[in-house]
């Protein structure tokens, strides 16, 4: 399974929880430069996954609100 496919399989909560753990480990220190870079890169990937989920949720909300507004306009005519 490619990295991109694995990322897309992650749910929002899974990606968020792993991102929290990555940040915790980076803030705690005690890792080598190479480990820190790998953690940072993983954090960036996870942040993108979370952003895609949130953007998708926003689009769904916007569509639902637009549909509701359209329905209200039709009923008001």
Protein Blocks (a to p, Z undefined) as FASTA:
>chain_A
ZZklmmmmpcfklmmmmmmmmmmmmmngoiafklmmmmmmmmmmmmmmmmmmmmmmmmmm
mmmmmmmmmmmmmmmZZ
